[in-house]
Structures are given as structure tokens and as C-alpha cells.
Amino acid sequence: MWSDSDLHFMQRALSLAEKAQGHTAPNPMVGCVLVKGGQIIGEGFHPKAGMPHAEVVALEQAGEAARGAIAYVTLEPCAHFGRTPPCAEALVKAGVAEVVVAVEDPFPKVQGRGRARLEAAGIHVREGCLREEATYLNRAFFHRVLTGKPYVTLKVAMSLDGKIATQTGQSQWITSGIARQKVQALRKMCDGILVGTQTLFVDRPRLTVHNGSEDDQPTRCFLDRKGRVPMDYFARAAELPGRKIVLHGQNLDPQRMQSLGEMGFETNQVPEEEGGFVLDRLLTQVADCGINHLLVEGGARLVNQLISQDLIQEIWLMIAPIVLAGQAPTWSGLPFGVNELSSAPRFQFKSSERLGSDLAILLERSL
């Protein structure tokens, strides 16, 4: 069904879309290539929410030459007014002859409506070119739209025996500098980052993309259910670039909330249950903040609860060739486990790579 040229131009559109990874939330990543006479006459990608969509960028580049062209788009063109006008209408007005779409947009205001508008205008639409690749590229956006929760990636740095620190609590650094550079790349790819309260106490992490611009920074989500995280930590965190959200329980002191607001933090109350937050609701509220892809970097209690409640879609294991043994904490070693093998969340190996002396393994949730 798909010619070599179809595959070539759609692959180019996907490569363009990927350039905006980590920058478009709550929108998806989209690329568009306009072709006429077998040559690219315009191309573009959606760089950031609120900025022109990929189709508009490509059409502006092509100008009048767009009339009669073929548009290769990685996601169904939108048909509604949001922060920008509908792209399906822009394609109609430009007079393109055909639109090749990789995958339908699951967002209810778009789903099928973009294609219908194009076909109503007499434009030939073909759908499904490199569908699997396009779906994977926007897996986080699709997951948030379909479930109301962010796509959760867990990052774990551990020893061969699964330890995340020594028995005296030392954790910096288990893995090599090259592995930590990989973590920086993961942060840049994601829209938000989250760690447990205990990790804030012990490690006082920056949670930023080091040497990155403000646009490179994920939204930092701080768990502070009881208002016990030291304010001096928040004061230092406030000096770093990027959006900051404190997720707290119902009894957070109003004066503390005011102080956080004055430092530039958003505050968001999350429902509680015995022993902690209702994590399902917490993730829903994170998604409501416009986060498609959430990176979780610990600690053990938060990770264990997320896994036992089947709320993680992807895991990056960074494994150092050392053995810590003893009473050192493990990355999921708290008593929130499953009772039956049949109910255990299962993952599949996606890929692996050497990072200096370490090994990185990517696992994805099995369907």
C-alpha cells in the first residue's frame, strides 16, 4: 500500500516531530512535509504549545506552491480552535491535493473530525503510513488522552543486586558519569519529574537539566504531604529555572502555601489515604497540569507503591557492576507487593545499551 516515497517522506516528518520532544506538552509532537513533483517544498514541526502547528509552518514555507501538493503529517490535523486555528482548515485553504496521515488523533475534539473536514473539501486522505512508529513517538500524549494520567517512566540507578544505596545511605554515585548523562537526556525528553519526599530530605536533588535552557527544563513536582520538607530546600529550588509544583495534603499550613507561592511554586492539594497520597488521583492531577510524560526518579517507597498499583509504563534500569549486599535498600524493597504472580505488573525488554562501565536496560509495560 505504501510506496518507498511515502515511507521516505513520512519518516522525514517523524524526524522533524521528534525535534520537539519534551517541549510540546500538553500537545503532541507533530511533523509535516509538503511534497510536489517528488520534491519537498515545505516542512515543519510544532515546537511548543501555543506556537504554530507543523502544517502551518510547512504551508508558510511552501507558499503558493502548496496548491496541488501532498502533505505528509504524523498525526491527524486538528479541526478545532484551540490556542491556534485548525490545521485541517489551513490545508483546505492552501489547496493541497492529498494528505497522508500516520495515525488518527485520539483527542476527542479532533478524533476523525480532521479527516472528515479534509474529505468534505475533496482532499484525498490516506491514513496509516508508519502508524506504529508515529504512535510510539506520541505514546505519552496518547496515554494521557486515553487514561487521564501521564505516561510514567521510572529511572532506577542500582547495583547488580538491586541496591540503590549502601546500608549507611550513601547513594552518590552508584553509576558512572556517562550513565548520569543519560539521565540528563531523559529529563530533557520528559515534561515533568517527580521524586518521593524522603529523597528530597536525603539527596536534596536539583531535578533539572544541567546546563539546559529554561525551555529544556521539565516541570519539577515536589511531594510534601505534611509540609515537612525544609523551606530552605524550596528556597534553593526556587532559584533554578522552570515550572515548579508542590503536591501537598489537606492540612498544609496556609502561611507555608503563601510563602511557596511568593517563591514561584504552584500548590496543588492531593487526596490522601492512610499512609500517603492516593497515587491514582495524584497522577490525574499531574496530567491536569499539562504533563504528558512524567519521569520518576525515586525513592523506594514511592516506586514500590507505583509498581504495586500498576501505574508505571516504562522503566530505565541503570545497572552498575558492583555488589552492595547487606541491609542496603533495594529499589522496590518495601512491603507493598502483590500476592499472586498472575496479578504482577509485567514488563518486556525493549532495548539495552552500554554506558561506560554500566548497563542501561529499557523495559516497557506488557499489554
C-alpha positions, -999 to 999 in steps of 0.1 A, spaced: 0 0 0 28 24 9 54 33 -17 90 39 -10 85 76 -14 55 76 11 77 59 37 106 82 30 86 114 34 67 102 64 100 92 81 112 127 74 81 141 91 86 119 121 122 130 124 110 166 124 84 159 150 109 143 173 129 175 174 104 190 198 105 161 223 99 174 258 86 208 247 51 204 233 30 192 263 1 191 267 2 189 229 16 160 209 47 161 187 38 166 151 58 169 119 46 178 84 63 176 50 48 191 18 58 173 -15 52 183 -51 67 166 -81 86 143 -58 104 172 -41 100 187 -6 86 222 -10 79 229 27 83 212 61 80 220 97 72 208 132 52 220 162 79 234 185 58 243 216 22 246 229 8 280 217 32 282 187 23 274 151 15 238 143 36 217 119 12 221 90 11 259 93 49 261 94 52 239 63 25 258 44 41 291 51 74 278 38 58 264 6 37 295 -1 16 293 -33 34 261 -43 14 242 -18 -16 241 -42 -18 206 -55 8 192 -32 8 161 -10 10 167 28 26 140 50 15 146 86 25 124 115 -9 130 133 -44 137 121 -46 175 115 -67 193 141 -102 205 132 -109 228 162 -99 262 175 -75 259 205 -46 282 211 -42 282 173 -66 279 144 -75 244 130 -48 229 107 -73 210 86 -88 243 76 -53 257 67 -47 227 44 -80 232 27 -74 269 21 -39 262 8 -54 238 -18 -34 207 -11 -45 177 -32 -38 149 -8 -30 143 29 -11 112 41 -16 108 79 4 84 101 -22 79 128 -56 93 140 -56 118 168 -74 103 199 -82 137 214 -120 139 214 -121 173 197 -100 160 168 -107 123 165 -118 117 129 -130 153 125 -98 165 109 -100 138 83 -137 144 77 -131 181 71 -104 174 46 -125 148 27 -155 171 27 -133 196 8 -125 170 -18 -90 163 -5 -79 126 -7 -68 113 27 -47 81 33 -41 70 68 -18 45 85 17 52 69 42 43 96 14 41 121 33 21 147 63 45 147 40 75 150 21 60 178 52 52 197 66 87 193 35 102 209 29 73 233 29 97 263 3 121 247 -19 91 237 -17 77 272 -27 109 288 -56 115 264 -69 79 268 -64 74 306 -63 109 321 -29 102 336 7 109 324 28 82 309 52 73 337 88 64 332 108 52 362 145 57 363 165 35 387 203 36 394 212 4 411 239 -22 419 239 -57 405 219 -69 435 193 -42 431 205 -18 458 200 20 454 223 30 483 247 15 508 235 3 542 247 37 556 226 56 530 253 66 506 239 68 470 261 93 452 272 79 429 263 43 422 265 47 384 291 64 362 292 99 348 282 85 314 251 69 329 242 102 346 245 120 313 218 96 300 196 106 329 200 142 319 189 133 284 158 115 299 149 146 319 151 167 288 128 143 270 101 143 297 76 170 306 77 166 344 99 150 370 89 136 404 107 121 435 95 110 469 96 131 500 124 110 516 146 116 485 141 153 489 152 151 525 183 129 519 196 139 484 182 174 480 182 169 442 181 197 417 158 178 394 169 200 364 186 195 331 221 207 339 233 235 316 199 234 298 179 265 289 147 273 307 127 256 278 147 224 284 136 221 320 109 196 330 82 207 354 95 198 389 69 181 410 77 181 448 58 158 472 52 175 505 22 158 520 26 171 556 47 202 549 78 187 564 102 194 535 126 222 547 118 256 533 154 263 527 154 234 501 124 251 484 142 284 485 172 270 467 149 251 442 131 284 435 163 299 422 166 272 395 148 277 361 115 260 351 80 255 364 76 242 400 46 224 416 42 213 452 18 184 457 5 185 493 -21 171 516 -51 188 530 -36 202 562 -7 223 547 -3 255 567 -17 285 548 13 306 557 36 279 541 14 279 510 16 317 508 54 315 511 57 289 484 35 310 461 57 340 467 87 319 457 71 309 424 57 275 433 22 263 423 5 244 451 -19 215 444 -38 196 471 -40 158 465 -64 134 482 -49 112 509 -54 78 523 -38 60 552 -1 62 548 2 86 519 -13 102 488 -39 85 466 -15 79 438 -41 74 411 -55 108 419 -21 123 422 -12 112 387 -45 125 374 -37 159 389 -3 159 374 -18 152 340 -43 181 346 -12 203 349 -5 196 313 22 169 317 21 141 292 53 123 302 64 121 339 98 108 349 100 93 384 135 91 400 127 75 434 126 69 462 119 33 472 85 38 489 71 59 460 85 35 434 72 4 453 37 19 455 36 29 419 46 -5 407 23 -24 431 -6 -3 418 4 -8 382 10 29 375 43 27 356 45 23 319 83 23 313 114 16 333 150 26 327 174 4 348 209 19 351 229 -11 365 264 -6 379 288 -36 381 291 -35 419 275 -55 447 264 -37 479 247 -66 498 239 -63 535 209 -43 547 212 -17 519 178 -6 505 166 -20 472 147 -1 446 114 -18 452 120 -35 485 91 -22 506 61 -43 517 36 -32 491 40 -63 469 15 -85 450 2 -118 464 -3 -137 431 20 -140 401 -9 -136 378 -16 -101 392 20 -89 390 27 -60 366 47 -74 337 72 -56 315 90 -65 283 126 -58 273 127 -30 247 164 -23 244 198 -22 262 230 -2 258 264 1 274 270 34 292 307 33 301 311 6 327 273 5 333 244 -12 315 211 6 307 180 -15 301 147 -2 289 116 -21 298 80 -13 287 48 -24 303 34 -55 287 -2 -52 274 
